[in-house]
Each structure stands twice: as structure tokens, then as C-alpha cells.
Amino acid sequence: GEITGVTDGAGRHFRLVLTTQAQRAEEARQQAISGGTEPSAFPDTLPGYTEYGRDNGIRLSAVWLTHDPEYPENLPAAPLVRYGWTPRGELAVVYDRSGKQVRSFTYDDKYRGRMVAHRHTGRPEIRYRYDSDGRVTEQLNPAGLSYTYQYEKDHITITDSLDRREVLHTQGEAGLKRVVKKEHADGSVTQSQFDAVGRLKAQTDAAGRTTEYSPDVVTGLITRITTPDGRASAFYYNHHSQLTSATGPDGLEMRRKYDEYGRLIQETAPDGDITRYRYDNPHSDLPCATDDATGSRKTMTWSRYGQLLSFTDCSGYQTRYDHDRFGQMTAVHREEGLSQYRAYDSRGQLIAVKDTQGHETRYEYNAAGDLTTVIAPDGSRNGTQYDAWGKAICTTQGGLTCSMEYDAAGRVIRLTSENGSHTTFRYDVLDRLIQETGFDGRTQRYHHDLTGKLIRSEDEGLVTHWYYDEADRLTHRTVNGETAERWQYDERGWLTDISHISEGHRVTVHYGYDEKGRLTGERQTVHHPQTEALLWQHETRHAYNAQGLANRCIPDSLPAVEWLAYGSGYLAGMKLGDTPLVDFTRDRLHRETLRSFGRYELTTAYTPAGQLQSQHLNSLQYDRDYTWNDNGELIRISSPRQTRSYSYSTTGRLTGVHTTAANLDIRIPYATDPAGNRLPDPELHPDSTLSMWPDNRIARDAHYLYRYDRYGRLTEKTDLIPEGGIRTDDERTHRYHYDSQHRLVHYTRTQYAEPLVESRYLYDPLGRRVAKRVWRRERDLTGWMSLSRKPQVTWYGWDGDRLTTIQNDRSRIQTIYQPGSFTPLIRVETATGEQAKTQRRSLADTLQQSGGEDGGSVVFPPVLVQMLDRLESEILADRVSEESRRWLASCGLTVEQMQNQMDPVYTPARKIHLYHCDHRGLPLALVSTEGATEWCAEYDEWGNLLNEENPHQLQQLIRLPGQQYDEESGLYYNRHRYYDPLQGRYITQDPIGLKGGWNFYQYPLNPVQYIDSMGLASKYGHLNNGGYGARPNKPPTPDPSKLPDIAKQLRLPYPIDQASSAPNVFKTFFRALSPYDYTLYCRKWVKPNLTCTPQDDSQYPGMDTKTASDYLPQTNWPTTQLPPGYTCAEPYLFPDINKPDGPATAGIDDLGEILAKMKQRTSRGIRK
């Protein structure tokens, strides 16, 4: 009556080896005899009954694979798993398929089946103690936390070996017993409520805020979650209990459809993107194809065991996968002959990976299965040591060692760098970090509220307080008592504005979204400190095609940039307005192989291993060939002009560059201490005894002396007087000043105690530089040399984290980047005079300025402004939607009438160039549309300019990806920090701390292959310049916590305050608001069926001819409910703006009347 075999759905047969107590006893006796030992007491029978039920003594001892349809002649010679049992029938050991013991268990001598200890192989043994009722009272851990448990009738007290105490209060009996209250170690309390059948109904956090859960009465599935601020999410299911839709607090809905077999066949994302799943077998739950939102189809084939065998993308290009008999992936075969092979040991651990060219990386493990060694193709070894619990305590690479120490709770308490310096950490009783002391002694502290949110942080002398709303969204923060940033959200909870004060200027970032929650625009504004006049404004807008691809970007004052794509969005070309500029050709891996820009053609080839092999132009001047070693390091770049060879340390750091040319042979070594700080060149400074900078603060080099403040920020750099030299007071001194967010705001350079240059910098709340003012030394009217009275001002505009616009009094330079990268693609320069001619009023402004009585002004509600802005953009693009046409027609208007009201558009003269960049994204040349090179430059590996040819005086300030050159200081602005190319490092510490690496000043130590485009962390730069599968990406959704010096918070739910789940901007605004908003914002109601009817006065198209009975004033309906059969006729959105003596207001229904009156005045000669 026992099961001895199993056949799975794939046809594999498994034999279950069962043993009786008598068989195990006999086996034990035979083993003892063969081993020459006294047989242990092993009874032939077990008690027939136990407290757990009847026991026949039969146990599973092994599982064998006896038939495999795919590998009929290659069956395992050993069981897949084996089990060993104690004389009392208790599970004692478990062996894996290699025969290695992986688990062991020990039991109480007195109480059968009571486990008193267990362990994983290679790990410490965990032991347990029990009370007389069989309940665990102690858990003993020799290498970590131990726990004691005290039981009372309605609560349990748990105390760990750090003397931290938690109390669990329970209610209910037997299977309905639930924890209803938890007292945490810090004294805070959380509570839970359950219904009569034990389902969670509500949870109250430590701050007393309650989240409610509504389970279905029958299924118990959650149908609604209401957060403490009243926002709700709803979930719907079919009769099979499968989720069919979910509506978030912001009103966006996700939907799913299933077939008759219960398989998912369609999923609609909250942004409207639809993915469909297809199946070729009614018995398979694995899809054979998927259709994404673009309509592109991808197909898959599967083995009988459910393993992916092939994946064919929308272009018909296939990737194949091989597996062994254990289901482990052994090979991946991609198009273009690219393959990767994997090998495993008998335990199933990955032990080798080999590429197409035979380069093999090997892996070694300890008994516990921890990866201990990685052996590179050249034989170099990187090792890691672990403690008893598998936590890494030491890593060694190329002879350099870093170590980590932990406390009993497993928390990191100390790091030791390669230089032997230490960083230490402290935690509170809930394991939250409360103090960090860096390698240089800089100390930062953190305080949290009862719910765990960061509410106070201390950084030496800077004290920051964080404030949140009821939805736990960040609203503002203060630094040393002064307000820093403010965050504002709309009724859906989407971030709309972030503002702060920078150098006295109010700087704000504004965001716009479509009805699907997708980002449609970002605008930066800078206002004058005293007058609040608008000094600078920059806006970037984004548009999506019908398939949801973010294929259009409208830069400030430029025609739309349209990305042409194929398949699921792979980049094929780029247009500026209606002008095609760049074409891309791609191989079967979607890697770029040809780039065309007018007469410019760049051909790219790859090695069999997938590395960049060559980049050849139709002009030989910039041809490049790349050579790699077995470890994947770039060791040579050859061009017609010169060859550069690179050498590396065993840790992968760049140690030298050898440049050869016709009359050139130069070797430049780079020496660093163990932590990566630059040291004097031993060949040029053989007497130097300096071996390291323990705090990572370089105090001097061959040219300068450096000083830092307590935050680790460079504050002063002074010319170094050579040894034996005489001080003449002509040393130049650079001074750097920072704001409370460690951003450089003031720079000066002096000589002979006289200022040579001074600059000040403004930033937006996200830390992006929006302006700089530079004063230079010049001769004044009296003949004296002094700083200029009027600064040179430069403004900056951004699209996300990429700097797209630079504007000064001479020109505006705009950069279009390759999608998904910081590599510049197109440069557009417009002279300031030409740019000024493009200034024009928007359609909404035109109508508001002249739409009142007798040509006076009128104020439109924001929704009407939004509608008109959208209409105007459609008219300018000659793509007026049917929705817009219907809306205009409903008001008796035409597109032509609206177009006649628009100010004329002036197209300025623009200079357009293509950026020709190296493999990292560093510009090497600017190429005109005629194919002429009008600027070119040569750099060293760290981005220092070596040579420049600029006959047309073009301003080209882009350096390594994400960097902008500042001529006044010699530094490169790198988004979150400033980079010093002479030192090859940053002048301030990393805002994200250890997340960006252990050396907070470090730029990638292999700058030939790695980049840091954000000033935060290193990343591999090869092929990140739009090469491998580049596609236009959706702009990132604004994150209210996007500040680099705090842990990034999750995007929180948003309020669901609307009566409509998907408000349409072409509906009356108030239909998207809940009823209680009406009496506040509506002054008069009207019957909607009288809007724009055929009975309207023909002299005033779109103007309704209504009688007094058609209207319902607010005073006649002073309730919080919507008047039945009415809609709002006179919105009152902004009471503070719409004052009795202010401009008149106008609604959507007034638009036709306004245009009719304007038309009449135009015919009378009033409006010119």
C-alpha cells in the first residue's frame, strides 16, 4: 500500500526506496560488523502509535531517477537524494546527489521526535531547549543571536542575547490564535485585527495609523486596502480566484484576462500597455508567444521539463539554450556566433564559464557552498573568506585586502580598507543605522520616528530634519533650521513641483503627466531673489506613440526629436522636426553596425566574444581598432595617427599608458596606494617615501597643496613651491565654498592676494546646476585691473539627469543624447539673436490677453490652458487629433480658426553637428551635415584635453560622459559632484557613500573601460553609448526622495480622490473631482444638454443662448452633493486670483464666444 514510484508529466520515472525499521536495524548491524565496532542499540520495531498518529516504521531512504526520455542512456549512477534515520525513526541526515551530507539533526533522548539541534553543512549547530509542555524556551546560536522564550496565557516574551525584548500578544484558540499586538524592542507597539475566521482586517502602526484590509467573504482574497489617509486600492477576481484587475490609489488600473484553462492571455498595465500571451498546447501553462504593446511578437519553445530552449525576438533572431539532465543551463547560443558555456560540479555549483573564444573563468566553493575563489582566464585569483554564517569577512584581489566585521546580530560594525583605515557603524535596537564614522573620521548620525522614517540626520555641524504628509510622502526638509527643499503633489499623489532657494534664488522643478501617469514634461524655473521676476525657464516635453513608446521628445525651443524604431523599440534612426538626421543599421543582436549622418558613415565591428573590435569612418582619420586580453581588458587602441597601449594591475587598475606615433614614444605611469589614491610617479620622484593616504584625502601632489574641511570637501588648492624654491607670493590659490548639500556654490582664484576669477553657481532642488556667474579680471576705466562688474552668465537646462541646454549671451547650445546613455549624438547651436526672434505667445496666452470685454484680459482655468496647449502643439506638428477636432466642433470652431489666432512661428538659423565619440562617449570630433570635421580634440584617459583644433570657434565643453568643462576652475561638472581631471578624482565625497565604493573620492580606476556619468558610481562604459540594443527609453518618473544623501524610498501609493478612474482633459475638469469639491469651486451650474447646441446664436458660434432657468446658482444648492442633471458652468478654481477687481474668468464653454468676439474686433480693426 506504499507508493514506490512516481512518473511525472514529462515521462520521467522516479523510484522511491522505502525501508522498514527491521531493514534499517539489520543494515546498522552489518555496518558495525564490517567496521569492527559494537553494534548500537537499534530496535527491529518501532512503537505502533505516537502522539502524532500511527507509525508503521516505513521511511523514505532514497530517490532514484530510473527513466529519462531525453537521456535514456545517461541515467545518474547515484540517487538524487538520500536520507538517514535514527534508531527511533527520526530523520538524522540528508545527502545530496553527490553523496555529500547537507543537513543533520539531533533529537532528545527522552522525547522521541523532539529536535534539539540541527545544522547545515559548513555552518554552526543550532540547539534548542524545551519546557515541560514541549515548547521551545531557548534557541542557542554559537555564532550569532540566541533567543529565550517565555510563555504566558495570552502573550509570549522573546529576548535575544543582546537583551532586546519583544512581546507578542495573542487572541483566539488553536488554529484561530493570532498575534494581535506586538511590543517592539524600542517600546513601540503595532497591532492587528482579524475577523471571526482569522483573516487580517486592519493593522495599526507604531504611530497609531491604521491600514484596513477587506477580504472577500467566501475566498478570503483581499478586495480593498485603505491606507491611514483614506486612500484605497481595489482588487477584483474571477470565479477561479484569479486577479482580473487592480486599481491603485491614483486611479490607474491594471487588468488581466485568462482563457478557459485559467492561463493568462492578456495583461494591461496601468499606463495602458497591453501584453498578450499565446499557447500552442492546451496542456501547457508556458506561453509559446507574447505580443507586446508595440505589436511585436516574441516566440518561445520549451523542453518537456519546462526549460526554455529557444527565444525568437520580433525580428526573427533566435537565442538557443542547452541544459543538462539536471535542468542546469549549460550553454547559451546567440546570433552572430556568440555563445557562452557553463560547467557544474556534482553538487550543481557553477564551476566554469567559457566564451566563444575559449576564455574561461573558474569558480571554487567551500563546504557550505560559499563562493571562495574566482579564477580569471589569465590565472589570477580573487578570494573571499566567510564567517561561520556565510557572511563575507575578507576579500582579496591582486594582493589587496578589505575586511568586514559583524556583531552578534549579523550587522556590519566595521570595515577595514586596503589602506588599513576603518569605517564603523552603530545601530539602534531595531537594527536601523544610527551612526557612521568614515575612514577620515567624518561622523553622520540618523534618527527615525516610530514607523522607521528618517526624521533627523546629523552630518558634523549640519542638522537636517525631514517632514512627511499623512501618506508618508516627503513634503519638505530643513537644514540648521532653514527650509531646504519642498515637495508638492497633485490630487493623485503624483509629484508636481520641487522647490528650494539657491544663492537667494527660488528654483523650482515642475512635472506634468498624461492621464496614464506617464511623464509628459519637465520645466525648470529660476526667479530673481528680490523681485521674483522669472530669470530662466527651460522645458522638455515627452510624447508617446500609440504603442506606448516614448519616441518623441520636444526640447526647449527646438523641433520635436523623433526616434525611429523597429520591433520592440530598437533604434533605427532619428529626426529633428521633419528632417531625418541619423540612421542606424544593426546586426542580428541589435548592435549598431553602421551609423549615417549625411556623408558621415561609421562602421562598427565586434569580436567573436562580443567585444568592440573596430570603428571605421569613411574618413580614415578617426579609424580605431581595439585589442583585448584574455581577462576582457582593453590593452590597445590603434588609429592612423597613433597607438595607445594600456597596462593594468592585478586588481584591474590602469597603471600605464604607452603612446607611439611616427615621432612619438611616451610612457605615462599611474601609481596609486592600496585604496586607489594617486601617488607620486616613482620614476619622476624616486625619493618619495609616501605610500598611502590613510583617510583618502590627498594633501599634496607634484603641483599643489590641498586642504579639506570636516566634511571631506576640498576647500583650498595652492601652487606647490618646489623643494629648495623661494616663495615669491605669486602662488595661485583656488578656494572652494559649498552649500549645506555639499554643492560647490562659490569658487575663487587669487594671485598676489588679488582675485583673478570668481564664480558662483545655482542649483535646482535635485542638485542639477542651472546657472553660473563668472567674474574675470579685466582693466577698468581707470586702468586698474579688477574683477569685472558684470558677470558672464550661463544658464543650463535639463532633461532628467542629462544636461541638454547651455545658453549664454552669445548662443544657445543644445545636445541630443543617444537613448539610454550620456553619449552625445547631435549638437544644435542657435545664435542669441536668432533665438530671440522665436519668442512668441502661446495660443492660451493670446486668447487670455485679448478675450475679455472690449479686448481686455480674461483668466482661463488650468484645464482649458492645458487643452489649448495640447491643441497648439498638435497644430504646430500638423497632427491634430480627432479628439481635438471633435472638441472644437462641439463649440462651433475649426482648426483653421484656432490657427489664425496663433502668433507666427519663426524658424531660426541653426548649426547642426554630429558628435563623433570614442567607445566611452567622449567627443572626439564635431561633424557638419556636409561631412566636414569642424572641431576635433585629443584627450588622455582621464579626460584631460591634450590637443584641440577649432577653426570655427565652436564651444565644445562635453568631456567624459556626464561631464561639462568649466574653464574658470579647470574642473568638470559631473552632475552630483565636480571632477578634477588632473587628479583623476572628485573634490568632494560621494553623496551615496559606500554604495558608490569604499573610496568616496574615486573616479573609476580603469577609465579606459569604466565611466561615472552621474558622479555617483562606476559602471562599465563599453557599448553603453547606444550600441548594444539601444532603444528610446521612457523618461524616469520623478521620485520625491531623489536626493543622493538619503536612502531612496519606494514610490508611495497615491490618493484616489476622483469620481472617474481615468480623467480625460477634454471633459469638464470638475467631473474628475469628488462631489465635496463642487461647492467650493463652482459658482453656477448649467444643464449640460444646452452646451453648444444647434440652437446657439449663429452670430456667435459656440456661445450658448440660455435663459435664466437653465442655470442654478451656488446659493440655490449649498450642499456637498452634485446637483442632479447639472454640470459646472462657472468654475472658481483659484479664489485668491479671481478677485472682484481682478480679470474676468472664462470656462471651456466660453471659448467659442471669446473667439467670436475677437473675430468681430479684428474685422473692426481693433485687434492688430
Order of alpha helices (4+ residues) and beta strands (2+ residues): beta-beta-alpha-beta-beta-beta-beta-beta-beta-beta-beta-beta-beta-beta-beta-beta-beta-beta-beta-beta-beta-beta-beta-beta-beta-beta-beta-beta-beta-beta-beta-beta-beta-beta-beta-beta-beta-beta-beta-beta-beta-beta-beta-beta-beta-beta-beta-beta-beta-beta-beta-beta-beta-beta-beta-beta-beta-beta-beta-beta-beta-beta-beta-beta-beta-beta-beta-beta-beta-beta-beta-beta-beta-beta-alpha-alpha-beta-alpha-alpha-alpha-beta-beta-beta-beta-beta-beta-beta-beta-beta-beta-alpha-beta-beta-beta-beta-alpha
